[in-house]
């Protein structure tokens, strides 16, 4: 799995394991969210009627380690996290993106090489989008005129 957060200020790569500047050890918030139902109960009628349902915005929490040897990388990372952007996730055959903003960054304890961190990405929409925009056309334009013509003219069959 590979993730990155991208906006006009730059890009942050999140890797799972290995010796990378940002190593992810924990991620939450990728599974389907709980739906809220609004119901009405009527007198003398068993059960309830569901009148609406909604899904709240999505929150993705990423925890891991950041290399502390490169201070400029940490400054650039904080600049990127300061602006809204898109969180891209590559799960191999499935690739998804979430339009979100970094609502919380918490640095944690340090050791000789890494510093623990937690980043919370908040999205107004609960749904993931495809990595690339794909267009499906429902109509196709086809030139069926065999001879050219000039308007105005009369067309008959």
Steps between C-alpha positions, in 0.01 A plus 500: 500500500619847414350836601571864438342834586521759226400865457639816340763530778655163421474128567563271798572130437381254763664157483430186698820358650850550366744786550294793366467858627136432602413149615137408570440254781127544555204624294132525592188626328512314168202273562132581432353755739197455720183639346258711707129432453214739578179317583144586596282290729123531458241426769319165471741378227771247568855591402633823357527671161847598384474848349867566421855380550839666478869420532727744687828631361799267501798527736820310417763476774858417400764416758867428447860621515680796340879515454623792710839539331360720219353817656421656159286198410303545823443871425386421145272226630328742738447748214330228293282392794387860553293507177204292375590230251442142394606180673585232241504132599632221279394155621640314199201436276285764672601864491299760688517867588340706775455876477589616851703729724743426779306604807749386762872422520642370826872435544584232754801356678840501333781252485839532329370481141121534496221701656152351546208692344123492453329683212122529476356559152140625496269491199155652460399213274509141627572346159824419323548590135694321229868583459453638150194661356342259257225606265230267382304631206134411477458639149727481203504752217534338164516680167240329283488763224653354186509826306581850616229764501459870571232643728226614452381200298214252485571151632275215388514126526 
